Amino acid sequence: MRLFADSASDLPKEFFEKEQVVLFPLRVHIGDEEYEDIRTIHSQKVYDAIRSGIQPKTSQVSPEEMLTAFEQLAKDKDEGFYIAFSSELSGTYNTAVMVAEQVREDYPDLNLTILDSKAASLGHGLLVKEAAKLRDAGQPLSEIIERVRTMADHMESLFTVEDLDYMARGGRISRGSAFVGGLLNIKPLLHVEEGKLVPIEKLRGRKKVVKRMIELMETRGEQLRNQTIAISHGDDEEFAAFVKNEIEEHFHPRNVEIYLIGSVIASHTGPGTLAVFFLNRAL
């Protein structure tokens, strides 16, 4: 069984190597240079570029790389499962579906399932980790797909950003909104809804955002004590550690994992971003 995932899952390079998950890197463009996320660029380079006033751009996974991987899967008569970045945030999922259809013209028995995770960062990454764990436990592909699809349907993602100007540079909000927000120390709280990043409310200051995140986790989460909760951060380990402590004090989860937000998502959200991921149903 072969597992595929793309770099917007924000899992580290070591995970892909250790767990033998095939990495499809999205691409990052800084000036005239193009990089393959995770493979040829570390997200610190993106944070440094943004802080210096340079706005990185991103593009989806190379179709040629998918074609090679899917053809090899078919030639090996192996079965595969690709967990893809939300189709509402990238064209990668739709490209993968088209490439798979092309491969099936020559290899009609291609055994590949492509799942639109409708998630980003570690909301996506937790699905990939679960698939790898179940594969290693010897679960059949059909059960892994069912489990991961159910998790995807019940994944909650709460985001906040430190500086609205970073999102304005990336075209996510207007520059006028960013300017006013900066003056008032406004921090937006967003979530992922049907694969899209949707604003929930705006609060003044980080402490109020964290308090509201905890309240929403209380309302939306189910049996958080038995869950692994994930935190991704935009080059701000201290803030991530603070949020982890708040979560542990309130919910006593089984585990809280912290990862650095990768290059592609960081290009749009900037330094200081923080996101929390958990399930709204006990599975």
QUIKA-V815241 format. One record per residue. N is the residue number from 1. RES is the residue in one letter. PHI is phi in degrees with one decimal (none if undefined). PSI is psi in whole degrees, 0 to 359 (999 if undefined). Layout:
N:RES:PHI:PSI, N:RES:PHI:PSI
This chain:
1:M:none:136, 2:R:-118.5:127, 3:L:-102.8:138, 4:F:-123.4:143, 5:A:-151.8:157, 6:D:-104.9:170, 7:S:-72.0:346, 8:A:-71.5:359, 9:S:-73.1:347, 10:D:58.1:28, 11:L:-87.8:148, 12:P:-74.3:162, 13:K:-55.2:322, 14:E:-61.5:327, 15:F:-63.4:311, 16:F:-60.8:321, 17:E:-71.2:312, 18:K:-66.6:317, 19:E:-88.6:359, 20:Q:54.0:49, 21:V:-101.0:130, 22:V:-72.5:125, 23:L:-92.8:128, 24:F:-106.8:105, 25:P:-82.4:130, 26:L:-71.3:169, 27:R:-114.7:147, 28:V:-121.3:136, 29:H:-118.9:120, 30:I:-122.7:111, 31:G:63.0:232, 32:D:-93.6:2, 33:E:-96.0:139, 34:E:-113.2:136, 35:Y:-127.3:153, 36:E:-96.5:118, 37:D:-52.0:135, 38:I:75.9:312, 39:R:-67.7:309, 40:T:-122.6:7, 41:I:-147.5:140, 42:H:-99.2:145, 43:S:-62.4:340, 44:Q:-58.9:326, 45:K:-64.1:324, 46:V:-68.5:314, 47:Y:-61.1:318, 48:D:-63.4:320, 49:A:-64.3:315, 50:I:-63.4:317, 51:R:-64.1:335, 52:S:-90.2:3, 53:G:96.0:3, 54:I:-93.8:131, 55:Q:-100.8:108, 56:P:-66.3:154, 57:K:-119.8:163, 58:T:-132.6:159, 59:S:-146.4:164, 60:Q:-74.9:177, 61:V:-61.9:145, 62:S:-63.3:123, 63:P:-59.6:327, 64:E:-63.4:322, 65:E:-67.1:320, 66:M:-63.8:316, 67:L:-58.3:313, 68:T:-60.9:315, 69:A:-66.6:317, 70:F:-71.7:324, 71:E:-64.2:319, 72:Q:-64.9:321, 73:L:-58.2:315, 74:A:-66.9:317, 75:K:-63.1:324, 76:D:-80.2:355, 77:K:54.1:38, 78:D:-97.3:169, 79:E:-107.0:147, 80:G:-137.9:156, 81:F:-141.7:116, 82:Y:-108.7:119, 83:I:-99.4:113, 84:A:-105.8:152, 85:F:-54.1:146, 86:S:-47.3:131, 87:S:-68.2:344, 88:E:-82.0:348, 89:L:-114.7:348, 90:S:-156.2:154, 91:G:-84.7:3, 92:T:-60.3:315, 93:Y:-60.4:310, 94:N:-63.6:324, 95:T:-64.5:317, 96:A:-60.5:318, 97:V:-62.8:317, 98:M:-66.1:320, 99:V:-64.8:318, 100:A:-61.9:319, 101:E:-62.5:321, 102:Q:-64.2:317, 103:V:-64.3:323, 104:R:-66.8:341, 105:E:-64.2:325, 106:D:-97.8:334, 107:Y:-130.0:78, 108:P:-62.2:343, 109:D:-92.6:12, 110:L:-52.1:122, 111:N:-104.6:84, 112:L:-137.8:127, 113:T:-108.4:131, 114:I:-115.6:121, 115:L:-108.7:127, 116:D:-79.7:107, 117:S:-67.0:338, 118:K:53.0:32, 119:A:-139.8:167, 120:A:-139.4:160, 121:S:53.5:224, 122:L:-75.5:349, 123:G:-62.4:322, 124:H:-73.9:315, 125:G:-62.2:322, 126:L:-62.8:327, 127:L:-66.7:318, 128:V:-64.9:318, 129:K:-63.1:321, 130:E:-65.6:318, 131:A:-61.5:317, 132:A:-65.0:320, 133:K:-63.8:315, 134:L:-68.1:321, 135:R:-59.6:314, 136:D:-67.1:336, 137:A:-83.9:359, 138:G:86.4:16, 139:Q:-71.7:143, 140:P:-67.5:155, 141:L:-56.2:319, 142:S:-60.0:321, 143:E:-73.8:325, 144:I:-64.1:315, 145:I:-61.5:315, 146:E:-62.0:316, 147:R:-63.9:313, 148:V:-67.1:321, 149:R:-62.7:320, 150:T:-65.0:317, 151:M:-58.9:316, 152:A:-60.1:321, 153:D:-67.8:341, 154:H:-119.9:18, 155:M:-82.4:130, 156:E:-106.9:138, 157:S:-133.6:121, 158:L:-117.1:127, 159:F:-122.2:149, 160:T:-141.4:154, 161:V:-120.9:150, 162:E:-77.2:321, 163:D:-133.9:115, 164:L:-62.5:339, 165:D:-63.0:327, 166:Y:-63.8:319, 167:M:-70.8:329, 168:A:-66.5:318, 169:R:-60.9:324, 170:G:-83.5:3, 171:G:80.6:13, 172:R:-83.0:334, 173:I:-142.6:170, 174:S:-77.7:154, 175:R:-66.0:329, 176:G:-63.7:317, 177:S:-63.6:321, 178:A:-65.2:319, 179:F:-63.9:312, 180:V:-64.0:318, 181:G:-60.9:321, 182:G:-65.2:319, 183:L:-62.4:323, 184:L:-96.8:5, 185:N:57.2:40, 186:I:-79.8:131, 187:K:-118.0:119, 188:P:-77.1:146, 189:L:-113.7:126, 190:L:-126.7:162, 191:H:-140.2:172, 192:V:-99.5:125, 193:E:-129.7:117, 194:E:51.4:39, 195:G:85.5:353, 196:K:-103.0:149, 197:L:-86.3:115, 198:V:-122.3:129, 199:P:-66.3:140, 200:I:-101.3:306, 201:E:-162.9:172, 202:K:-120.8:138, 203:L:-131.4:159, 204:R:-96.1:111, 205:G:92.4:152, 206:R:-65.0:321, 207:K:-61.8:322, 208:K:-69.3:325, 209:V:-64.6:314, 210:V:-63.6:318, 211:K:-58.6:317, 212:R:-68.3:323, 213:M:-58.7:315, 214:I:-62.3:319, 215:E:-62.4:317, 216:L:-68.3:324, 217:M:-63.4:319, 218:E:-61.0:318, 219:T:-75.1:317, 220:R:-92.1:329, 221:G:-74.9:156, 222:E:-131.5:126, 223:Q:50.0:52, 224:L:-61.1:335, 225:R:-58.9:331, 226:N:-99.2:10, 227:Q:-106.0:159, 228:T:-96.1:118, 229:I:-101.6:140, 230:A:-114.3:144, 231:I:-125.7:130, 232:S:-117.2:143, 233:H:-135.2:153, 234:G:-95.4:72, 235:D:61.6:44, 236:D:-144.0:74, 237:E:-62.6:326, 238:E:-64.1:316, 239:F:-65.8:319, 240:A:-62.0:319, 241:A:-65.5:323, 242:F:-62.8:314, 243:V:-65.3:320, 244:K:-58.2:316, 245:N:-61.8:318, 246:E:-62.7:317, 247:I:-64.1:316, 248:E:-65.0:321, 249:E:-67.3:324, 250:H:-85.0:323, 251:F:-120.4:343, 252:H:49.3:54, 253:P:-68.5:166, 254:R:-61.2:322, 255:N:-161.3:149, 256:V:-127.4:120, 257:E:-106.7:140, 258:I:-120.5:131, 259:Y:-135.8:154, 260:L:-77.3:135, 261:I:-64.7:134, 262:G:-75.9:177, 263:S:-62.2:319, 264:V:-67.8:308, 265:I:-68.5:323, 266:A:-60.5:329, 267:S:-62.1:335, 268:H:-104.3:339, 269:T:-110.6:336, 270:G:80.2:176, 271:P:-64.1:151, 272:G:86.8:355, 273:T:-65.9:148, 274:L:-142.7:139, 275:A:-136.8:146, 276:V:-125.0:139, 277:F:-130.6:133, 278:F:-159.0:174, 279:L:-103.4:143, 280:N:-94.4:7, 281:R:-145.4:138, 282:A:-71.9:129, 283:L:-120.4:999
